[in-house]
Amino acid sequence: MEVSEMILMTRRVTRLFDKLVDEWQPSVMVTELVGEVGTLADSIMIREGHRPPRKSNDTIDLEDDVVDVLFMLIRIADHYDIDLEQAYKNMILETHEKLERRLHDRTVSKNGTSWQSS
């Protein structure tokens, strides 16, 4: 599935949701996002054995928890007209370049040829 398709699906569901409860303002969307991230964190803690299950018959659904976070991120990005595909590509390229530079600098420094070591 393409990101653009995910955005369109999110918009459709959001329109239905807005008809039921009215349109959410950004502060409400962020509050919901934080709640969903908290649920994800709790599920991971339980899954990794750092916290007991909420109820004995509770099942952890990390897939659902991650997708709930993604849904809210898409809603927020859409609200602010952020082109997620382009923003993500830019972030990945910038991060890749930074990491490559750091690795290069570390290698040069370890070999004793760094300008900083002279």
Biopython code that builds the backbone (N, CA, C, O; Angstrom):
import numpy as np
from Bio.PDB.StructureBuilder import StructureBuilder

atoms = [
    (1, "MET", "N", (0.843, -1.176, 0.000)),
    (1, "MET", "CA", (0.000, 0.000, 0.000)),
    (1, "MET", "C", (0.891, 1.244, 0.000)),
    (1, "MET", "O", (1.882, 1.315, 0.727)),
    (2, "GLU", "N", (0.530, 2.188, -0.802)),
    (2, "GLU", "CA", (1.248, 3.452, -0.890)),
    (2, "GLU", "C", (0.815, 4.383, 0.245)),
    (2, "GLU", "O", (-0.299, 4.279, 0.760)),
    (3, "VAL", "N", (1.705, 5.283, 0.621)),
    (3, "VAL", "CA", (1.377, 6.254, 1.665)),
    (3, "VAL", "C", (0.174, 7.093, 1.241)),
    (3, "VAL", "O", (-0.688, 7.404, 2.063)),
    (4, "SER", "N", (0.114, 7.457, -0.030)),
    (4, "SER", "CA", (-1.013, 8.278, -0.507)),
    (4, "SER", "C", (-2.346, 7.561, -0.308)),
    (4, "SER", "O", (-3.354, 8.201, -0.012)),
    (5, "GLU", "N", (-2.358, 6.237, -0.468)),
    (5, "GLU", "CA", (-3.580, 5.472, -0.246)),
    (5, "GLU", "C", (-3.945, 5.457, 1.244)),
    (5, "GLU", "O", (-5.120, 5.537, 1.602)),
    (6, "MET", "N", (-2.943, 5.356, 2.092)),
    (6, "MET", "CA", (-3.186, 5.394, 3.538)),
    (6, "MET", "C", (-3.789, 6.736, 3.942)),
    (6, "MET", "O", (-4.680, 6.797, 4.789)),
    (7, "ILE", "N", (-3.302, 7.794, 3.335)),
    (7, "ILE", "CA", (-3.811, 9.134, 3.639)),
    (7, "ILE", "C", (-5.272, 9.251, 3.213)),
    (7, "ILE", "O", (-6.098, 9.769, 3.965)),
    (8, "LEU", "N", (-5.591, 8.775, 2.015)),
    (8, "LEU", "CA", (-6.978, 8.832, 1.540)),
    (8, "LEU", "C", (-7.905, 8.014, 2.432)),
    (8, "LEU", "O", (-9.011, 8.456, 2.743)),
    (9, "MET", "N", (-7.473, 6.837, 2.842)),
    (9, "MET", "CA", (-8.286, 6.004, 3.730)),
    (9, "MET", "C", (-8.491, 6.695, 5.075)),
    (9, "MET", "O", (-9.583, 6.656, 5.641)),
    (10, "THR", "N", (-7.437, 7.324, 5.579)),
    (10, "THR", "CA", (-7.528, 8.044, 6.852)),
    (10, "THR", "C", (-8.507, 9.201, 6.731)),
    (10, "THR", "O", (-9.292, 9.444, 7.647)),
    (11, "ARG", "N", (-8.471, 9.911, 5.622)),
    (11, "ARG", "CA", (-9.401, 11.024, 5.406)),
    (11, "ARG", "C", (-10.845, 10.550, 5.397)),
    (11, "ARG", "O", (-11.719, 11.195, 5.976)),
    (12, "ARG", "N", (-11.096, 9.414, 4.734)),
    (12, "ARG", "CA", (-12.467, 8.886, 4.688)),
    (12, "ARG", "C", (-12.981, 8.553, 6.088)),
    (12, "ARG", "O", (-14.099, 8.920, 6.452)),
    (13, "VAL", "N", (-12.171, 7.869, 6.851)),
    (13, "VAL", "CA", (-12.573, 7.495, 8.209)),
    (13, "VAL", "C", (-12.717, 8.735, 9.080)),
    (13, "VAL", "O", (-13.637, 8.822, 9.893)),
    (14, "THR", "N", (-11.816, 9.690, 8.912)),
    (14, "THR", "CA", (-11.867, 10.924, 9.699)),
    (14, "THR", "C", (-13.155, 11.695, 9.422)),
    (14, "THR", "O", (-13.773, 12.225, 10.345)),
    (15, "ARG", "N", (-13.560, 11.758, 8.155)),
    (15, "ARG", "CA", (-14.821, 12.455, 7.826)),
    (15, "ARG", "C", (-16.008, 11.814, 8.541)),
    (15, "ARG", "O", (-16.872, 12.512, 9.072)),
    (16, "LEU", "N", (-16.046, 10.491, 8.552)),
    (16, "LEU", "CA", (-17.129, 9.797, 9.264)),
    (16, "LEU", "C", (-17.060, 10.081, 10.765)),
    (16, "LEU", "O", (-18.074, 10.351, 11.408)),
    (17, "PHE", "N", (-15.855, 10.015, 11.300)),
    (17, "PHE", "CA", (-15.654, 10.274, 12.721)),
    (17, "PHE", "C", (-16.091, 11.692, 13.080)),
    (17, "PHE", "O", (-16.761, 11.909, 14.089)),
    (18, "ASP", "N", (-15.699, 12.659, 12.236)),
    (18, "ASP", "CA", (-16.061, 14.058, 12.485)),
    (18, "ASP", "C", (-17.573, 14.269, 12.490)),
    (18, "ASP", "O", (-18.078, 15.112, 13.231)),
    (19, "LYS", "N", (-18.301, 13.506, 11.664)),
    (19, "LYS", "CA", (-19.760, 13.611, 11.649)),
    (19, "LYS", "C", (-20.361, 13.133, 12.973)),
    (19, "LYS", "O", (-21.392, 13.637, 13.418)),
    (20, "LEU", "N", (-19.708, 12.165, 13.584)),
    (20, "LEU", "CA", (-20.212, 11.625, 14.851)),
    (20, "LEU", "C", (-19.899, 12.514, 16.045)),
    (20, "LEU", "O", (-20.752, 12.722, 16.908)),
    (21, "VAL", "N", (-18.673, 13.041, 16.097)),
    (21, "VAL", "CA", (-18.245, 13.759, 17.313)),
    (21, "VAL", "C", (-17.781, 15.190, 17.062)),
    (21, "VAL", "O", (-17.360, 15.863, 18.002)),
    (22, "ASP", "N", (-17.845, 15.666, 15.844)),
    (22, "ASP", "CA", (-17.368, 16.987, 15.454)),
    (22, "ASP", "C", (-15.868, 16.920, 15.177)),
    (22, "ASP", "O", (-15.174, 16.007, 15.625)),
    (23, "GLU", "N", (-15.398, 17.893, 14.442)),
    (23, "GLU", "CA", (-13.990, 17.894, 14.029)),
    (23, "GLU", "C", (-13.076, 18.141, 15.224)),
    (23, "GLU", "O", (-13.328, 19.017, 16.051)),
    (24, "TRP", "N", (-12.018, 17.354, 15.293)),
    (24, "TRP", "CA", (-11.040, 17.518, 16.368)),
    (24, "TRP", "C", (-10.074, 18.645, 16.044)),
    (24, "TRP", "O", (-9.594, 18.775, 14.918)),
    (25, "GLN", "N", (-9.804, 19.448, 17.049)),
    (25, "GLN", "CA", (-8.781, 20.479, 16.949)),
    (25, "GLN", "C", (-7.413, 19.816, 17.142)),
    (25, "GLN", "O", (-7.342, 18.707, 17.671)),
    (26, "PRO", "N", (-6.333, 20.472, 16.725)),
    (26, "PRO", "CA", (-5.000, 19.877, 16.859)),
    (26, "PRO", "C", (-4.657, 19.445, 18.285)),
    (26, "PRO", "O", (-4.019, 18.410, 18.475)),
    (27, "SER", "N", (-5.065, 20.214, 19.281)),
    (27, "SER", "CA", (-4.739, 19.841, 20.659)),
    (27, "SER", "C", (-5.398, 18.514, 21.046)),
    (27, "SER", "O", (-4.819, 17.733, 21.800)),
    (28, "VAL", "N", (-6.597, 18.260, 20.536)),
    (28, "VAL", "CA", (-7.274, 16.996, 20.815)),
    (28, "VAL", "C", (-6.575, 15.856, 20.074)),
    (28, "VAL", "O", (-6.419, 14.761, 20.614)),
    (29, "MET", "N", (-6.154, 16.122, 18.833)),
    (29, "MET", "CA", (-5.440, 15.098, 18.071)),
    (29, "MET", "C", (-4.129, 14.720, 18.758)),
    (29, "MET", "O", (-3.775, 13.543, 18.822)),
    (30, "VAL", "N", (-3.424, 15.704, 19.261)),
    (30, "VAL", "CA", (-2.158, 15.425, 19.943)),
    (30, "VAL", "C", (-2.413, 14.657, 21.240)),
    (30, "VAL", "O", (-1.660, 13.746, 21.584)),
    (31, "THR", "N", (-3.463, 15.021, 21.951)),
    (31, "THR", "CA", (-3.806, 14.297, 23.175)),
    (31, "THR", "C", (-4.119, 12.840, 22.855)),
    (31, "THR", "O", (-3.684, 11.939, 23.573)),
    (32, "GLU", "N", (-4.864, 12.606, 21.791)),
    (32, "GLU", "CA", (-5.178, 11.235, 21.366)),
    (32, "GLU", "C", (-3.907, 10.495, 20.956)),
    (32, "GLU", "O", (-3.734, 9.323, 21.289)),
    (33, "LEU", "N", (-3.021, 11.177, 20.235)),
    (33, "LEU", "CA", (-1.747, 10.567, 19.837)),
    (33, "LEU", "C", (-0.954, 10.126, 21.060)),
    (33, "LEU", "O", (-0.436, 9.009, 21.100)),
    (34, "VAL", "N", (-0.859, 10.991, 22.045)),
    (34, "VAL", "CA", (-0.118, 10.661, 23.266)),
    (34, "VAL", "C", (-0.752, 9.451, 23.953)),
    (34, "VAL", "O", (-0.041, 8.577, 24.450)),
    (35, "GLY", "N", (-2.068, 9.398, 23.984)),
    (35, "GLY", "CA", (-2.756, 8.251, 24.572)),
    (35, "GLY", "C", (-2.446, 6.967, 23.819)),
    (35, "GLY", "O", (-2.216, 5.923, 24.430)),
    (36, "GLU", "N", (-2.439, 7.042, 22.499)),
    (36, "GLU", "CA", (-2.141, 5.859, 21.683)),
    (36, "GLU", "C", (-0.689, 5.419, 21.861)),
    (36, "GLU", "O", (-0.408, 4.221, 21.907)),
    (37, "VAL", "N", (0.230, 6.371, 21.960)),
    (37, "VAL", "CA", (1.637, 6.031, 22.206)),
    (37, "VAL", "C", (1.771, 5.375, 23.579)),
    (37, "VAL", "O", (2.545, 4.432, 23.744)),
    (38, "GLY", "N", (1.023, 5.869, 24.559)),
    (38, "GLY", "CA", (1.039, 5.264, 25.886)),
    (38, "GLY", "C", (0.539, 3.828, 25.859)),
    (38, "GLY", "O", (1.105, 2.955, 26.518)),
    (39, "THR", "N", (-0.519, 3.584, 25.099)),
    (39, "THR", "CA", (-1.045, 2.222, 24.958)),
    (39, "THR", "C", (-0.011, 1.316, 24.306)),
    (39, "THR", "O", (0.177, 0.176, 24.730)),
    (40, "LEU", "N", (0.656, 1.821, 23.276)),
    (40, "LEU", "CA", (1.718, 1.053, 22.611)),
    (40, "LEU", "C", (2.842, 0.738, 23.588)),
    (40, "LEU", "O", (3.313, -0.398, 23.653)),
    (41, "ALA", "N", (3.269, 1.738, 24.346)),
    (41, "ALA", "CA", (4.353, 1.536, 25.319)),
    (41, "ALA", "C", (3.945, 0.502, 26.363)),
    (41, "ALA", "O", (4.743, -0.362, 26.727)),
    (42, "ASP", "N", (2.723, 0.583, 26.839)),
    (42, "ASP", "CA", (2.225, -0.368, 27.826)),
    (42, "ASP", "C", (2.222, -1.783, 27.254)),
    (42, "ASP", "O", (2.636, -2.731, 27.921)),
    (43, "SER", "N", (1.755, -1.917, 26.023)),
    (43, "SER", "CA", (1.725, -3.235, 25.384)),
    (43, "SER", "C", (3.120, -3.813, 25.226)),
    (43, "SER", "O", (3.323, -5.009, 25.437)),
    (44, "ILE", "N", (4.076, -2.984, 24.859)),
    (44, "ILE", "CA", (5.455, -3.455, 24.712)),
    (44, "ILE", "C", (6.019, -3.866, 26.069)),
    (44, "ILE", "O", (6.702, -4.884, 26.175)),
    (45, "MET", "N", (5.738, -3.086, 27.095)),
    (45, "MET", "CA", (6.209, -3.439, 28.439)),
    (45, "MET", "C", (5.650, -4.796, 28.875)),
    (45, "MET", "O", (6.370, -5.614, 29.446)),
    (46, "ILE", "N", (4.368, -5.027, 28.602)),
    (46, "ILE", "CA", (3.745, -6.304, 28.945)),
    (46, "ILE", "C", (4.353, -7.423, 28.100)),
    (46, "ILE", "O", (4.718, -8.473, 28.629)),
    (47, "ARG", "N", (4.460, -7.206, 26.807)),
    (47, "ARG", "CA", (5.001, -8.219, 25.890)),
    (47, "ARG", "C", (6.422, -8.611, 26.277)),
    (47, "ARG", "O", (6.796, -9.779, 26.171)),
    (48, "GLU", "N", (7.217, -7.635, 26.727)),
    (48, "GLU", "CA", (8.619, -7.897, 27.079)),
    (48, "GLU", "C", (8.788, -8.371, 28.523)),
    (48, "GLU", "O", (9.907, -8.617, 28.973)),
    (49, "GLY", "N", (7.677, -8.496, 29.244)),
    (49, "GLY", "CA", (7.727, -9.031, 30.589)),
    (49, "GLY", "C", (8.119, -8.038, 31.667)),
    (49, "GLY", "O", (8.480, -8.439, 32.773)),
    (50, "HIS", "N", (8.053, -6.751, 31.365)),
    (50, "HIS", "CA", (8.393, -5.716, 32.343)),
    (50, "HIS", "C", (7.180, -5.248, 33.145)),
    (50, "HIS", "O", (7.307, -4.464, 34.085)),
    (51, "ARG", "N", (6.005, -5.740, 32.758)),
    (51, "ARG", "CA", (4.768, -5.364, 33.436)),
    (51, "ARG", "C", (3.789, -6.527, 33.279)),
    (51, "ARG", "O", (3.746, -7.155, 32.221)),
    (52, "PRO", "N", (3.009, -6.819, 34.306)),
    (52, "PRO", "CA", (2.024, -7.910, 34.163)),
    (52, "PRO", "C", (0.879, -7.479, 33.248)),
    (52, "PRO", "O", (0.607, -6.286, 33.112)),
    (53, "PRO", "N", (0.208, -8.449, 32.621)),
    (53, "PRO", "CA", (-0.948, -8.112, 31.774)),
    (53, "PRO", "C", (-2.015, -7.359, 32.570)),
    (53, "PRO", "O", (-2.134, -7.531, 33.783)),
    (54, "ARG", "N", (-2.777, -6.533, 31.880)),
    (54, "ARG", "CA", (-3.835, -5.756, 32.522)),
    (54, "ARG", "C", (-4.865, -6.697, 33.150)),
    (54, "ARG", "O", (-5.255, -6.536, 34.306)),
    (55, "LYS", "N", (-5.294, -7.680, 32.359)),
    (55, "LYS", "CA", (-6.215, -8.725, 32.820)),
    (55, "LYS", "C", (-5.633, -10.047, 32.361)),
    (55, "LYS", "O", (-4.856, -10.090, 31.407)),
    (56, "SER", "N", (-5.998, -11.108, 33.023)),
    (56, "SER", "CA", (-5.415, -12.407, 32.688)),
    (56, "SER", "C", (-5.751, -12.845, 31.265)),
    (56, "SER", "O", (-4.982, -13.588, 30.654)),
    (57, "ASN", "N", (-6.879, -12.400, 30.731)),
    (57, "ASN", "CA", (-7.270, -12.819, 29.380)),
    (57, "ASN", "C", (-6.947, -11.766, 28.321)),
    (57, "ASN", "O", (-7.343, -11.916, 27.165)),
    (58, "ASP", "N", (-6.234, -10.704, 28.698)),
    (58, "ASP", "CA", (-5.856, -9.664, 27.738)),
    (58, "ASP", "C", (-4.833, -10.203, 26.742)),
    (58, "ASP", "O", (-3.880, -10.889, 27.110)),
    (59, "THR", "N", (-5.054, -9.879, 25.488)),
    (59, "THR", "CA", (-4.057, -10.199, 24.477)),
    (59, "THR", "C", (-3.436, -8.887, 24.016)),
    (59, "THR", "O", (-4.108, -7.859, 23.929)),
    (60, "ILE", "N", (-2.174, -8.943, 23.731)),
    (60, "ILE", "CA", (-1.455, -7.762, 23.261)),
    (60, "ILE", "C", (-1.498, -7.768, 21.735)),
    (60, "ILE", "O", (-1.132, -8.759, 21.105)),
    (61, "ASP", "N", (-1.942, -6.666, 21.146)),
    (61, "ASP", "CA", (-2.023, -6.543, 19.696)),
    (61, "ASP", "C", (-1.149, -5.372, 19.268)),
    (61, "ASP", "O", (-1.636, -4.264, 19.041)),
    (62, "LEU", "N", (0.164, -5.638, 19.162)),
    (62, "LEU", "CA", (1.103, -4.576, 18.794)),
    (62, "LEU", "C", (0.798, -3.993, 17.421)),
    (62, "LEU", "O", (0.971, -2.796, 17.195)),
    (63, "GLU", "N", (0.348, -4.837, 16.514)),
    (63, "GLU", "CA", (0.015, -4.352, 15.173)),
    (63, "GLU", "C", (-1.049, -3.256, 15.259)),
    (63, "GLU", "O", (-0.905, -2.196, 14.650)),
    (64, "ASP", "N", (-2.099, -3.513, 16.008)),
    (64, "ASP", "CA", (-3.168, -2.529, 16.177)),
    (64, "ASP", "C", (-2.657, -1.278, 16.883)),
    (64, "ASP", "O", (-3.005, -0.159, 16.507)),
    (65, "ASP", "N", (-1.829, -1.473, 17.909)),
    (65, "ASP", "CA", (-1.305, -0.327, 18.658)),
    (65, "ASP", "C", (-0.433, 0.570, 17.781)),
    (65, "ASP", "O", (-0.534, 1.794, 17.852)),
    (66, "VAL", "N", (0.421, -0.035, 16.955)),
    (66, "VAL", "CA", (1.286, 0.744, 16.060)),
    (66, "VAL", "C", (0.446, 1.473, 15.020)),
    (66, "VAL", "O", (0.699, 2.643, 14.731)),
    (67, "VAL", "N", (-0.544, 0.799, 14.458)),
    (67, "VAL", "CA", (-1.385, 1.407, 13.433)),
    (67, "VAL", "C", (-2.222, 2.554, 14.005)),
    (67, "VAL", "O", (-2.465, 3.544, 13.314)),
    (68, "ASP", "N", (-2.661, 2.431, 15.252)),
    (68, "ASP", "CA", (-3.393, 3.529, 15.889)),
    (68, "ASP", "C", (-2.518, 4.788, 15.980)),
    (68, "ASP", "O", (-2.995, 5.900, 15.750)),
    (69, "VAL", "N", (-1.247, 4.605, 16.315)),
    (69, "VAL", "CA", (-0.311, 5.733, 16.372)),
    (69, "VAL", "C", (-0.131, 6.316, 14.972)),
    (69, "VAL", "O", (-0.171, 7.532, 14.788)),
    (70, "LEU", "N", (0.068, 5.443, 13.990)),
    (70, "LEU", "CA", (0.247, 5.894, 12.611)),
    (70, "LEU", "C", (-0.976, 6.667, 12.118)),
    (70, "LEU", "O", (-0.841, 7.696, 11.455)),
    (71, "PHE", "N", (-2.154, 6.173, 12.440)),
    (71, "PHE", "CA", (-3.399, 6.842, 12.047)),
    (71, "PHE", "C", (-3.431, 8.280, 12.564)),
    (71, "PHE", "O", (-3.760, 9.210, 11.827)),
    (72, "MET", "N", (-3.087, 8.446, 13.832)),
    (72, "MET", "CA", (-3.104, 9.792, 14.408)),
    (72, "MET", "C", (-2.016, 10.678, 13.802)),
    (72, "MET", "O", (-2.239, 11.871, 13.592)),
    (73, "LEU", "N", (-0.853, 10.114, 13.522)),
    (73, "LEU", "CA", (0.208, 10.900, 12.870)),
    (73, "LEU", "C", (-0.231, 11.364, 11.480)),
    (73, "LEU", "O", (0.039, 12.497, 11.081)),
    (74, "ILE", "N", (-0.903, 10.484, 10.754)),
    (74, "ILE", "CA", (-1.412, 10.865, 9.429)),
    (74, "ILE", "C", (-2.451, 11.972, 9.566)),
    (74, "ILE", "O", (-2.443, 12.927, 8.789)),
    (75, "ARG", "N", (-3.348, 11.854, 10.549)),
    (75, "ARG", "CA", (-4.357, 12.900, 10.751)),
    (75, "ARG", "C", (-3.713, 14.256, 11.043)),
    (75, "ARG", "O", (-4.124, 15.279, 10.497)),
    (76, "ILE", "N", (-2.708, 14.249, 11.904)),
    (76, "ILE", "CA", (-2.041, 15.508, 12.266)),
    (76, "ILE", "C", (-1.310, 16.081, 11.059)),
    (76, "ILE", "O", (-1.404, 17.278, 10.789)),
    (77, "ALA", "N", (-0.590, 15.245, 10.340)),
    (77, "ALA", "CA", (0.130, 15.713, 9.149)),
    (77, "ALA", "C", (-0.847, 16.266, 8.121)),
    (77, "ALA", "O", (-0.586, 17.298, 7.502)),
    (78, "ASP", "N", (-1.956, 15.591, 7.941)),
    (78, "ASP", "CA", (-2.956, 16.041, 6.976)),
    (78, "ASP", "C", (-3.554, 17.381, 7.393)),
    (78, "ASP", "O", (-3.786, 18.252, 6.555)),
    (79, "HIS", "N", (-3.799, 17.536, 8.678)),
    (79, "HIS", "CA", (-4.346, 18.800, 9.186)),
    (79, "HIS", "C", (-3.427, 19.973, 8.848)),
    (79, "HIS", "O", (-3.899, 21.063, 8.523)),
    (80, "TYR", "N", (-2.125, 19.749, 8.925)),
    (80, "TYR", "CA", (-1.146, 20.811, 8.661)),
    (80, "TYR", "C", (-0.603, 20.788, 7.234)),
    (80, "TYR", "O", (0.403, 21.433, 6.938)),
    (81, "ASP", "N", (-1.271, 20.041, 6.351)),
    (81, "ASP", "CA", (-0.876, 19.955, 4.933)),
    (81, "ASP", "C", (0.582, 19.542, 4.751)),
    (81, "ASP", "O", (1.287, 20.086, 3.900)),
    (82, "ILE", "N", (1.022, 18.591, 5.543)),
    (82, "ILE", "CA", (2.385, 18.069, 5.421)),
    (82, "ILE", "C", (2.371, 16.937, 4.401)),
    (82, "ILE", "O", (1.576, 16.005, 4.514)),
    (83, "ASP", "N", (3.239, 17.018, 3.420)),
    (83, "ASP", "CA", (3.387, 15.962, 2.426)),
    (83, "ASP", "C", (4.238, 14.868, 3.072)),
    (83, "ASP", "O", (5.466, 14.945, 3.068)),
    (84, "LEU", "N", (3.581, 13.858, 3.621)),
    (84, "LEU", "CA", (4.282, 12.817, 4.377)),
    (84, "LEU", "C", (5.318, 12.078, 3.543)),
    (84, "LEU", "O", (6.418, 11.800, 4.021)),
    (85, "GLU", "N", (4.976, 11.760, 2.307)),
    (85, "GLU", "CA", (5.927, 11.025, 1.468)),
    (85, "GLU", "C", (7.201, 11.833, 1.270)),
    (85, "GLU", "O", (8.303, 11.312, 1.438)),
    (86, "GLN", "N", (7.051, 13.097, 0.917)),
    (86, "GLN", "CA", (8.226, 13.921, 0.671)),
    (86, "GLN", "C", (8.986, 14.207, 1.972)),
    (86, "GLN", "O", (10.216, 14.164, 1.997)),
    (87, "ALA", "N", (8.262, 14.494, 3.035)),
    (87, "ALA", "CA", (8.911, 14.771, 4.315)),
    (87, "ALA", "C", (9.696, 13.559, 4.797)),
    (87, "ALA", "O", (10.801, 13.699, 5.319)),
    (88, "TYR", "N", (9.125, 12.370, 4.622)),
    (88, "TYR", "CA", (9.814, 11.151, 5.056)),
    (88, "TYR", "C", (11.069, 10.918, 4.220)),
    (88, "TYR", "O", (12.125, 10.588, 4.758)),
    (89, "LYS", "N", (10.950, 11.090, 2.905)),
    (89, "LYS", "CA", (12.118, 10.934, 2.028)),
    (89, "LYS", "C", (13.220, 11.909, 2.432)),
    (89, "LYS", "O", (14.390, 11.535, 2.517)),
    (90, "ASN", "N", (12.837, 13.165, 2.682)),
    (90, "ASN", "CA", (13.827, 14.171, 3.083)),
    (90, "ASN", "C", (14.511, 13.787, 4.389)),
    (90, "ASN", "O", (15.730, 13.898, 4.516)),
    (91, "MET", "N", (13.719, 13.335, 5.358)),
    (91, "MET", "CA", (14.277, 12.945, 6.648)),
    (91, "MET", "C", (15.241, 11.780, 6.502)),
    (91, "MET", "O", (16.321, 11.789, 7.094)),
    (92, "ILE", "N", (14.861, 10.781, 5.722)),
    (92, "ILE", "CA", (15.724, 9.613, 5.526)),
    (92, "ILE", "C", (17.023, 10.024, 4.838)),
    (92, "ILE", "O", (18.098, 9.592, 5.253)),
    (93, "LEU", "N", (16.945, 10.835, 3.811)),
    (93, "LEU", "CA", (18.155, 11.281, 3.108)),
    (93, "LEU", "C", (19.070, 12.080, 4.027)),
    (93, "LEU", "O", (20.281, 11.860, 4.046)),
    (94, "GLU", "N", (18.490, 13.016, 4.797)),
    (94, "GLU", "CA", (19.293, 13.818, 5.719)),
    (94, "GLU", "C", (19.925, 12.955, 6.802)),
    (94, "GLU", "O", (21.097, 13.131, 7.136)),
    (95, "THR", "N", (19.153, 12.026, 7.349)),
    (95, "THR", "CA", (19.679, 11.139, 8.386)),
    (95, "THR", "C", (20.781, 10.255, 7.826)),
    (95, "THR", "O", (21.804, 10.052, 8.479)),
    (96, "HIS", "N", (20.585, 9.733, 6.633)),
    (96, "HIS", "CA", (21.593, 8.892, 5.994)),
    (96, "HIS", "C", (22.898, 9.670, 5.807)),
    (96, "HIS", "O", (23.981, 9.167, 6.107)),
    (97, "GLU", "N", (22.780, 10.888, 5.313)),
    (97, "GLU", "CA", (23.969, 11.717, 5.103)),
    (97, "GLU", "C", (24.686, 12.004, 6.423)),
    (97, "GLU", "O", (25.912, 11.922, 6.486)),
    (98, "LYS", "N", (23.935, 12.340, 7.479)),
    (98, "LYS", "CA", (24.535, 12.607, 8.790)),
    (98, "LYS", "C", (25.271, 11.384, 9.311)),
    (98, "LYS", "O", (26.391, 11.491, 9.810)),
    (99, "LEU", "N", (24.641, 10.226, 9.196)),
    (99, "LEU", "CA", (25.259, 8.998, 9.696)),
    (99, "LEU", "C", (26.503, 8.640, 8.896)),
    (99, "LEU", "O", (27.509, 8.213, 9.463)),
    (100, "GLU", "N", (26.437, 8.812, 7.592)),
    (100, "GLU", "CA", (27.617, 8.556, 6.751)),
    (100, "GLU", "C", (28.768, 9.482, 7.154)),
    (100, "GLU", "O", (29.913, 9.041, 7.257)),
    (101, "ARG", "N", (28.462, 10.773, 7.384)),
    (101, "ARG", "CA", (29.508, 11.721, 7.807)),
    (101, "ARG", "C", (30.094, 11.310, 9.152)),
    (101, "ARG", "O", (31.312, 11.330, 9.329)),
    (102, "ARG", "N", (29.236, 10.936, 10.102)),
    (102, "ARG", "CA", (29.707, 10.533, 11.428)),
    (102, "ARG", "C", (30.582, 9.290, 11.349)),
    (102, "ARG", "O", (31.620, 9.208, 12.007)),
    (103, "LEU", "N", (30.157, 8.322, 10.539)),
    (103, "LEU", "CA", (30.961, 7.107, 10.374)),
    (103, "LEU", "C", (32.300, 7.436, 9.730)),
    (103, "LEU", "O", (33.336, 6.904, 10.128)),
    (104, "HIS", "N", (32.275, 8.301, 8.747)),
    (104, "HIS", "CA", (33.517, 8.710, 8.094)),
    (104, "HIS", "C", (34.428, 9.421, 9.084)),
    (104, "HIS", "O", (35.619, 9.121, 9.165)),
    (105, "ASP", "N", (33.865, 10.370, 9.842)),
    (105, "ASP", "CA", (34.652, 11.111, 10.824)),
    (105, "ASP", "C", (35.217, 10.188, 11.891)),
    (105, "ASP", "O", (36.361, 10.361, 12.312)),
    (106, "ARG", "N", (34.442, 9.217, 12.332)),
    (106, "ARG", "CA", (34.903, 8.258, 13.340)),
    (106, "ARG", "C", (36.051, 7.419, 12.789)),
    (106, "ARG", "O", (37.046, 7.186, 13.475)),
    (107, "THR", "N", (35.903, 6.964, 11.537)),
    (107, "THR", "CA", (36.958, 6.149, 10.914)),
    (107, "THR", "C", (38.232, 6.953, 10.760)),
    (107, "THR", "O", (39.320, 6.458, 11.053)),
    (108, "VAL", "N", (38.107, 8.183, 10.306)),
    (108, "VAL", "CA", (39.280, 9.044, 10.136)),
    (108, "VAL", "C", (39.921, 9.304, 11.492)),
    (108, "VAL", "O", (41.145, 9.269, 11.614)),
    (109, "SER", "N", (39.116, 9.561, 12.501)),
    (109, "SER", "CA", (39.625, 9.836, 13.841)),
    (109, "SER", "C", (40.333, 8.621, 14.431)),
    (109, "SER", "O", (41.383, 8.768, 15.057)),
    (110, "LYS", "N", (39.780, 7.426, 14.245)),
    (110, "LYS", "CA", (40.394, 6.208, 14.773)),
    (110, "LYS", "C", (41.711, 5.896, 14.070)),
    (110, "LYS", "O", (42.610, 5.308, 14.671)),
    (111, "ASN", "N", (41.829, 6.281, 12.816)),
    (111, "ASN", "CA", (43.064, 6.036, 12.068)),
    (111, "ASN", "C", (44.134, 7.076, 12.386)),
    (111, "ASN", "O", (45.258, 6.986, 11.893)),
    (112, "GLY", "N", (43.791, 8.046, 13.194)),
    (112, "GLY", "CA", (44.755, 9.067, 13.589)),
    (112, "GLY", "C", (45.033, 10.097, 12.522)),
    (112, "GLY", "O", (46.006, 10.845, 12.619)),
    (113, "THR", "N", (44.200, 10.147, 11.514)),
    (113, "THR", "CA", (44.424, 11.108, 10.444)),
    (113, "THR", "C", (43.464, 12.285, 10.525)),
    (113, "THR", "O", (43.359, 13.085, 9.595)),
    (114, "SER", "N", (42.775, 12.377, 11.632)),
    (114, "SER", "CA", (41.816, 13.461, 11.789)),
    (114, "SER", "C", (42.559, 14.769, 12.018)),
    (114, "SER", "O", (43.582, 14.790, 12.701)),
    (115, "TRP", "N", (42.059, 15.846, 11.458)),
    (115, "TRP", "CA", (42.655, 17.168, 11.668)),
    (115, "TRP", "C", (42.573, 17.548, 13.129)),
    (115, "TRP", "O", (43.363, 18.363, 13.606)),
    (116, "GLN", "N", (41.606, 16.954, 13.861)),
    (116, "GLN", "CA", (41.440, 17.267, 15.271)),
    (116, "GLN", "C", (42.555, 16.658, 16.115)),
    (116, "GLN", "O", (42.852, 17.175, 17.192)),
    (117, "SER", "N", (43.181, 15.576, 15.658)),
    (117, "SER", "CA", (44.194, 14.906, 16.473)),
    (117, "SER", "C", (45.574, 15.505, 16.286)),
    (117, "SER", "O", (46.509, 15.098, 16.975)),
    (118, "SER", "N", (45.736, 16.460, 15.374)),
    (118, "SER", "CA", (47.071, 17.030, 15.173)),
    (118, "SER", "C", (47.285, 18.293, 15.966)),
    (118, "SER", "O", (48.360, 18.889, 15.901)),
]
sb = StructureBuilder()
sb.init_structure("model")
sb.init_model(0)
sb.init_chain("A")
sb.init_seg("    ")
for serial, (resi, resn, name, xyz) in enumerate(atoms, 1):
    if name == "N":
        sb.init_residue(resn, " ", resi, " ")
    sb.init_atom(name, np.array(xyz, "f"), 0.0, 1.0, " ", f" {name:<3s}", serial, name[0])
structure = sb.get_structure()
